[in-house]
Amino acid sequence: MKKNKRLLILAVALALAIAAMALAACDGKAQTAHTHNYVEVAANSPTCVLAGNSLYYTCECGRYFDANKNEIKLSDTVIPATGEHTETWEVDVEATCVRDGHKYKKCAVCGEKLDGEETIPKTGEHTWGDKLENGKAKCTVCGLENEIYKSENGKIYFGNYPQSEVDDAALIAELNAKAGEKPTLENAHGWSKYIKFYCEGEATFEEDMWYIDVEHGGNKYRGVYFLTNLYFAIWYHNNNSNQLSNGYEVETVYWFKWEPIEWVSVRTDDNKMTLVANLILDGQYWSAADDGYKNSNVRQWLNENFYADAFNDVEAKFILQATVDNSAASTSNPDNPNVCEDTLDKVFLPSESEVTTMHEDSFAINRKTTAYARVRGAYTVPESNKGLKKYHGYGTWWLRSQNATNATKITTIMYDGSILNDYYYRADGIVPALLLTL
């Protein structure tokens, strides 16, 4: 009897042990076994006010493990806040053209204001309005007026470009001294090469023709120096040179003064006016190929080189981007096949139809050359031509229109105002046009 009682107690104990084992689980639920499902918690750096943490893992059972999967407490992952601020400057008063600004230090993380403040000097840079009144722009901050263009005797003076030649020997000597050594093929000595022409957007430079700009006595001057005369055509390397015919010889530095550009307003509407230069300002090859005004050398030169040289940033603000008509109608021949798509330009050459309209409106279309245009190879009627005495100083200049029967020929305005054609690879004068906001 006692023996059976002992067996019964053992059996009950064994059953209880088996039940306890079956109920054992990491989360207290009945299951036979548990494999941890590690979920990574990325490390976070502490900030001045927030604690960070090292990388650790969690499991659905509520336990925590370090990077090596060793069990830890959650508190073991905590990285205390640094208490160190990340300094940055906060501007609370912006500087203007006439007023100083102010800034102070603060924490970039928590925003707490820190020790340190500074005055921001006034910029001296004005914020110009979008419209002109009597040729003047007004600063929207301080009200200062800035003369953008001047109207005088029916002409508009806007922008600056090298024009008249310096003939004062003393001044020439001073400018030569400022310019320093003359450029050579091996060493430009600070002088810049002229662009010969653009082709497919790439510039080809004159190998032995340079320029340099010098400030002197409150004026700006451009020096020009060359070892070979500029040929009258891109590919014809002979002695036929407008530059030489105009009296400019090699290995001599010539100086030209930057002066306001004189324009004629040929049309005013919709708060803008169309300006056409009143002088031939430069000499350029029209193009290196007969593939239209859009791809021409002269268009790229006008909108990159001339535009950057002739106008400062404030003046450029008031030059509108024009939709330039390059259709057959712009050539005065509605059946002209040698046309291209319209272009968007800041500066452009007039078209044949535009100068025809100018002539009908009693605007003279023949133009005199500046001395600078002559040194740049623009054809000019010389004083030695007695038969053309009344046209002495007048030159020929390019339009943007191609000839209807020969794509290699471009419409040009002659010294007497007649309209003829010349080959695109020849050097002729430049009379720019643009739209100016009012």
KEBA-573021 format. One line per field, with one value per residue (C-alpha): chain; x, y, z; residue in one letter. Coordinates in steps of 0.1 Angstrom, whole numbers, padded with zeros to 4 digits. Layout:
N
cadena <- c(A ...)
u <- c(X ...)
v <- c(Y ...)
w <- c(Z ...)
residuo <- c(A ...)
//
This chain:
438
cadena <- c(A A A A A A A A A A A A A A A A A A A A A A A A A A A A A A A A A A A A A A A A A A A A A A A A A A A A A A A A A A A A A A A A A A A A A A A A A A A A A A A A A A A A A A A A A A A A A A A A A A A A A A A A A A A A A A A A A A A A A A A A A A A A A A A A A A A A A A A A A A A A A A A A A A A A A A A A A A A A A A A A A A A A A A A A A A A A A A A A A A A A A A A A A A A A A A A A A A A A A A A A A A A A A A A A A A A A A A A A A A A A A A A A A A A A A A A A A A A A A A A A A A A A A A A A A A A A A A A A A A A A A A A A A A A A A A A A A A A A A A A A A A A A A A A A A A A A A A A A A A A A A A A A A A A A A A A A A A A A A A A A A A A A A A A A A A A A A A A A A A A A A A A A A A A A A A A A A A A A A A A A A A A A A A A A A A A A A A A A A A A A A A A A A A A A A A A A A A A A A A A A A A A A A A A A A A A A A A A A A A A A A A A A A A A A A A A A A A A A A A)
u <- c(0000 0028 0046 0017 0013 0049 0045 0015 0034 0062 0038 0021 0054 0065 0033 0036 0072 0062 0034 0057 0081 0053 0042 0076 0081 0100 0068 0049 0028 0027 0051 0077 0107 0117 0141 0149 0138 0164 0152 0179 0176 0201 0226 0217 0242 0234 0227 0230 0196 0187 0203 0214 0218 0242 0232 0211 0186 0151 0130 0093 0099 0108 0146 0174 0208 0240 0257 0272 0237 0246 0216 0217 0194 0178 0196 0229 0222 0217 0244 0238 0231 0263 0253 0274 0256 0261 0267 0252 0244 0208 0202 0174 0179 0189 0214 0203 0219 0217 0211 0233 0219 0224 0230 0235 0246 0222 0222 0213 0197 0178 0175 0189 0204 0242 0268 0279 0264 0276 0266 0263 0276 0252 0257 0257 0240 0207 0175 0164 0128 0116 0107 0125 0112 0128 0157 0163 0159 0148 0160 0130 0147 0162 0147 0180 0178 0203 0205 0204 0202 0202 0181 0197 0190 0168 0194 0196 0229 0230 0259 0296 0320 0355 0350 0373 0411 0435 0459 0475 0511 0515 0483 0494 0527 0509 0485 0514 0532 0501 0496 0531 0548 0534 0519 0539 0530 0547 0534 0503 0515 0480 0465 0435 0431 0404 0378 0381 0347 0323 0315 0290 0293 0330 0353 0383 0408 0430 0466 0483 0458 0452 0434 0437 0414 0430 0415 0433 0423 0387 0383 0385 0406 0412 0445 0448 0479 0485 0513 0493 0466 0430 0421 0390 0377 0381 0399 0416 0451 0465 0473 0437 0428 0403 0423 0454 0433 0420 0455 0463 0496 0512 0533 0518 0496 0465 0443 0406 0384 0353 0323 0285 0269 0246 0213 0183 0149 0130 0099 0082 0053 0041 0065 0095 0115 0136 0170 0194 0230 0238 0273 0291 0307 0328 0338 0330 0328 0291 0297 0319 0291 0260 0236 0214 0214 0205 0239 0259 0291 0278 0247 0267 0293 0266 0249 0280 0309 0293 0265 0290 0313 0288 0264 0269 0247 0222 0219 0215 0185 0165 0174 0144 0148 0134 0117 0137 0117 0139 0110 0110 0089 0117 0139 0114 0110 0081 0095 0130 0140 0172 0156 0158 0135 0130 0155 0154 0181 0191 0210 0205 0212 0183 0166 0161 0124 0132 0157 0133 0107 0134 0141 0104 0101 0128 0156 0190 0203 0238 0263 0297 0323 0340 0378 0375 0353 0380 0408 0385 0383 0351 0352 0352 0352 0387 0394 0417 0385 0377 0348 0330 0339 0305 0307 0341 0340 0309 0311 0291 0273 0256 0219 0207 0189 0203 0200 0170 0190 0224 0226 0263 0254 0241 0222 0243 0238 0263 0280 0254 0224 0218 0211 0234 0248 0281 0296 0290 0328 0337 0344 0318 0305 0282 0252 0234 0198 0179 0147 0149 0122 0106)
v <- c(0000 0024 0014 0022 0056 0064 0055 0077 0107 0102 0099 0132 0149 0138 0150 0183 0187 0178 0204 0230 0224 0227 0260 0275 0303 0336 0355 0334 0317 0280 0268 0241 0263 0299 0312 0350 0371 0399 0433 0459 0493 0517 0538 0575 0601 0623 0660 0689 0680 0646 0613 0589 0551 0525 0498 0471 0444 0437 0405 0401 0384 0418 0412 0434 0424 0443 0443 0408 0394 0393 0401 0435 0460 0488 0513 0499 0513 0549 0575 0607 0641 0660 0694 0709 0732 0733 0770 0788 0824 0836 0868 0888 0920 0919 0944 0966 0992 1019 1000 0977 0943 0922 0885 0864 0830 0802 0764 0748 0719 0733 0769 0783 0818 0817 0843 0862 0888 0909 0939 0931 0960 0976 0961 0993 0971 0985 0966 0982 0982 0966 0998 1029 1065 1090 1066 1062 1031 1036 1015 0999 1002 1036 1054 1062 1069 1055 1068 1038 1056 1093 1108 1138 1154 1125 1099 1074 1068 1034 1010 1016 1002 1011 1037 1067 1063 1079 1102 1120 1109 1114 1095 1067 1064 1062 1036 1015 1017 1004 0976 0964 0940 0934 0900 0874 0840 0824 0847 0869 0889 0895 0904 0884 0868 0879 0854 0848 0831 0806 0774 0749 0768 0764 0795 0797 0824 0847 0834 0868 0894 0906 0932 0946 0969 0995 1020 1054 1088 1078 1064 1030 1023 0992 0985 0965 0947 0923 0907 0899 0921 0908 0892 0904 0868 0839 0816 0840 0846 0874 0910 0921 0935 0961 0966 0976 0997 1016 1025 1000 0982 0953 0955 0987 0992 1012 1026 1033 1050 1033 1057 1056 1038 1061 1045 1054 1045 1032 1020 1024 1002 0981 0998 0989 1006 0991 1005 1003 1015 1048 1038 1007 0995 0965 0942 0905 0876 0867 0830 0801 0783 0791 0774 0804 0832 0809 0791 0820 0833 0868 0859 0840 0868 0895 0876 0865 0888 0921 0918 0911 0939 0967 0965 0962 0941 0969 0979 0943 0940 0963 0946 0923 0890 0894 0869 0875 0869 0849 0839 0846 0877 0892 0891 0911 0881 0858 0830 0831 0795 0805 0811 0795 0793 0823 0829 0844 0870 0899 0915 0909 0922 0940 0922 0934 0941 0960 0984 0988 1000 1022 1038 1043 1060 1085 1069 1069 1034 1041 1043 1057 1034 1040 1039 1007 0991 1001 0984 0954 0952 0969 0983 1021 1045 1061 1098 1088 1079 1113 1100 1090 1121 1126 1090 1093 1074 1054 1016 0985 0964 0931 0923 0889 0880 0856 0861 0843 0828 0822 0810 0819 0856 0878 0911 0941 0978 0997 1030 1049 1032 1008 0971 0946 0911 0899 0864 0852 0845 0882 0907 0935 0960 0953 0975 0958 0962 0954 0959 0981 0982 1015)
w <- c(0000 0009 -0022 -0044 -0027 -0034 -0071 -0073 -0059 -0083 -0112 -0102 -0098 -0132 -0148 -0131 -0143 -0179 -0177 -0164 -0192 -0217 -0203 -0202 -0227 -0230 -0231 -0207 -0233 -0238 -0265 -0268 -0279 -0289 -0316 -0313 -0343 -0342 -0354 -0358 -0343 -0361 -0341 -0336 -0326 -0296 -0299 -0275 -0260 -0272 -0262 -0289 -0289 -0301 -0326 -0309 -0316 -0302 -0302 -0300 -0267 -0252 -0248 -0261 -0276 -0285 -0319 -0312 -0303 -0266 -0243 -0227 -0210 -0230 -0208 -0220 -0255 -0244 -0253 -0232 -0248 -0255 -0242 -0270 -0294 -0331 -0339 -0369 -0378 -0380 -0399 -0382 -0401 -0438 -0450 -0479 -0502 -0475 -0442 -0421 -0412 -0381 -0373 -0342 -0332 -0324 -0321 -0354 -0335 -0306 -0317 -0284 -0288 -0281 -0274 -0305 -0328 -0357 -0378 -0416 -0436 -0460 -0495 -0516 -0542 -0553 -0562 -0595 -0605 -0638 -0656 -0667 -0663 -0686 -0691 -0654 -0631 -0595 -0566 -0549 -0515 -0513 -0542 -0559 -0596 -0621 -0656 -0679 -0712 -0722 -0749 -0767 -0801 -0812 -0804 -0775 -0757 -0741 -0733 -0741 -0767 -0780 -0808 -0814 -0818 -0794 -0812 -0783 -0781 -0744 -0736 -0759 -0741 -0707 -0720 -0735 -0701 -0683 -0708 -0703 -0727 -0761 -0767 -0787 -0802 -0772 -0744 -0745 -0715 -0702 -0736 -0750 -0784 -0807 -0817 -0855 -0858 -0842 -0860 -0845 -0813 -0810 -0811 -0834 -0823 -0843 -0837 -0839 -0831 -0795 -0774 -0738 -0718 -0695 -0671 -0671 -0658 -0652 -0687 -0703 -0734 -0756 -0770 -0803 -0816 -0844 -0864 -0895 -0911 -0908 -0942 -0959 -0961 -0937 -0961 -0985 -0971 -0992 -0989 -0996 -0962 -0952 -0921 -0940 -0965 -0934 -0924 -0897 -0900 -0881 -0850 -0838 -0807 -0815 -0787 -0787 -0761 -0747 -0754 -0751 -0780 -0801 -0812 -0832 -0819 -0850 -0832 -0798 -0787 -0757 -0733 -0754 -0781 -0809 -0811 -0841 -0837 -0855 -0863 -0876 -0843 -0853 -0882 -0883 -0907 -0911 -0908 -0916 -0934 -0953 -0929 -0919 -0894 -0865 -0868 -0879 -0864 -0861 -0841 -0815 -0814 -0809 -0780 -0762 -0769 -0779 -0753 -0725 -0736 -0743 -0713 -0676 -0654 -0647 -0684 -0694 -0671 -0693 -0726 -0736 -0753 -0787 -0809 -0841 -0874 -0898 -0922 -0959 -0952 -0932 -0964 -0985 -1007 -0997 -1018 -1004 -0996 -0978 -0943 -0909 -0878 -0856 -0829 -0793 -0790 -0768 -0797 -0834 -0869 -0887 -0915 -0951 -0945 -0913 -0930 -0959 -0934 -0917 -0951 -0958 -0924 -0934 -0913 -0930 -0933 -0945 -0916 -0908 -0893 -0860 -0858 -0839 -0866 -0891 -0872 -0870 -0908 -0916 -0951 -0952 -0982 -0980 -0984 -1013 -1033 -1047 -1067 -1035 -1016 -1000 -0986 -0970 -0937 -0946 -0947 -0955 -0929 -0926 -0924 -0911 -0944 -0969 -1007 -1023 -1052 -1036 -1000 -0998 -1002 -0974 -0978 -0969 -0967 -0988 -0980 -1000 -0984 -1013 -1007 -1022 -1013 -1001 -0994 -0958 -0953 -0960 -0932 -0931 -0905 -0876 -0868 -0838 -0829 -0797 -0777 -0747 -0720 -0710)
residuo <- c(M K K N K R L L I L A V A L A L A I A A M A L A A C D G K A Q T A H T H N Y V E V A A N S P T C V L A G N S L Y Y T C E C G R Y F D A N K N E I K L S D T V I P A T G E H T E T W E V D V E A T C V R D G H K Y K K C A V C G E K L D G E E T I P K T G E H T W G D K L E N G K A K C T V C G L E N E I Y K S E N G K I Y F G N Y P Q S E V D D A A L I A E L N A K A G E K P T L E N A H G W S K Y I K F Y C E G E A T F E E D M W Y I D V E H G G N K Y R G V Y F L T N L Y F A I W Y H N N N S N Q L S N G Y E V E T V Y W F K W E P I E W V S V R T D D N K M T L V A N L I L D G Q Y W S A A D D G Y K N S N V R Q W L N E N F Y A D A F N D V E A K F I L Q A T V D N S A A S T S N P D N P N V C E D T L D K V F L P S E S E V T T M H E D S F A I N R K T T A Y A R V R G A Y T V P E S N K G L K K Y H G Y G T W W L R S Q N A T N A T K I T T I M Y D G S I L N D Y Y Y R A D G I V P A L L L T L)
//
